[in-house]
Amino acid sequence: MDSYKHEKDYLDKYRKEGYTSSYRIKDGKLIEVDSKSEYSPEDVKIVEEHRFEGMTNPSDLSILYVIETSDSKGTVLAAYGPEANIETAEFFNEIPDGNISKN
């Protein structure tokens, strides 16, 4: 079991494992920030996900998605709960169950 507690710890861990791409969601697509490659939910595999509560405010909720596409590996850190970005939440909800690792 990992002893990591904070988003930064996990981000550092996954970067060392080659998950170096950053992404954003726009118009229903996942976009790799550097290459501008676009991916539909069907093109994305969720390898891991980690949920966090804020240290000073437990209502600060975030989720770290560790993802792979056909040509990139990276992470998306997103708010969830009342502060969630609807477009991001909808994108990740549309990823097929078969593309989500059940670790």
C-alpha positions in Angstrom: 0.0 0.0 0.0 1.3 3.5 -0.9 2.1 5.8 2.0 1.5 8.9 -0.1 -1.0 11.5 1.3 -0.9 14.4 -1.1 -1.5 15.0 -4.8 2.1 16.2 -5.2 3.5 12.9 -3.9 1.5 11.0 -6.4 2.3 13.4 -9.3 6.0 13.0 -8.5 5.6 9.2 -8.4 3.8 8.9 -11.7 6.2 11.3 -13.5 9.1 9.1 -12.5 7.1 6.2 -14.0 6.8 8.0 -17.3 3.4 9.6 -16.9 4.6 13.0 -18.0 1.9 14.4 -20.3 -0.5 17.1 -19.1 -4.0 17.4 -20.5 -7.1 19.6 -20.5 -10.7 19.0 -21.5 -12.2 21.2 -24.3 -15.4 20.6 -26.3 -15.7 17.0 -25.1 -12.1 16.0 -26.0 -9.1 15.3 -23.9 -6.2 17.5 -25.3 -2.6 16.8 -24.7 -1.1 20.2 -23.8 2.2 20.0 -25.7 1.3 18.1 -28.9 -2.4 19.3 -29.1 -3.4 15.7 -29.8 -7.1 15.2 -29.2 -8.7 12.1 -27.7 -12.3 10.9 -27.2 -13.4 9.1 -24.1 -13.1 5.8 -26.0 -9.4 6.6 -26.6 -8.5 6.9 -22.9 -7.5 4.2 -20.4 -7.6 5.1 -16.7 -4.7 3.2 -15.1 -5.2 4.5 -11.5 -7.3 7.1 -9.7 -6.7 8.7 -6.3 -9.1 10.9 -4.4 -8.1 13.6 -1.9 -9.6 15.8 0.7 -8.1 19.2 1.4 -5.9 19.3 4.5 -7.3 22.6 5.8 -10.7 22.3 4.3 -12.1 18.7 3.8 -14.6 20.0 1.3 -11.7 20.7 -1.1 -12.1 17.5 -3.0 -9.8 16.4 -5.9 -9.2 13.3 -8.0 -6.0 12.4 -9.8 -6.5 10.4 -12.9 -3.5 8.5 -14.2 -4.2 7.9 -17.9 -2.8 6.4 -21.1 -3.7 7.0 -24.7 -2.3 5.3 -27.8 0.6 7.7 -27.8 0.9 9.4 -24.4 0.8 8.8 -20.7 0.1 11.4 -18.1 -2.2 12.7 -15.4 -5.2 14.9 -14.9 -5.9 16.5 -11.5 -9.5 17.6 -11.3 -11.9 18.9 -8.6 -14.8 16.7 -7.8 -17.9 17.2 -5.7 -19.6 20.6 -5.6 -16.6 22.4 -7.1 -16.2 19.9 -10.1 -15.8 21.2 -13.6 -18.9 19.7 -15.3 -17.1 19.2 -18.7 -14.2 17.3 -17.1 -16.6 15.2 -15.0 -18.7 14.4 -18.0 -15.6 13.4 -20.1 -14.4 11.0 -17.4 -17.9 9.5 -16.9 -18.0 8.7 -20.6 -14.9 6.6 -20.6 -16.0 3.0 -21.2 -15.9 0.7 -18.2 -13.5 -1.6 -20.1 -11.0 1.2 -20.2 -10.9 1.6 -16.4 -8.4 -0.5 -14.5 -9.9 -2.3 -11.5 -6.8 -2.2 -9.3 
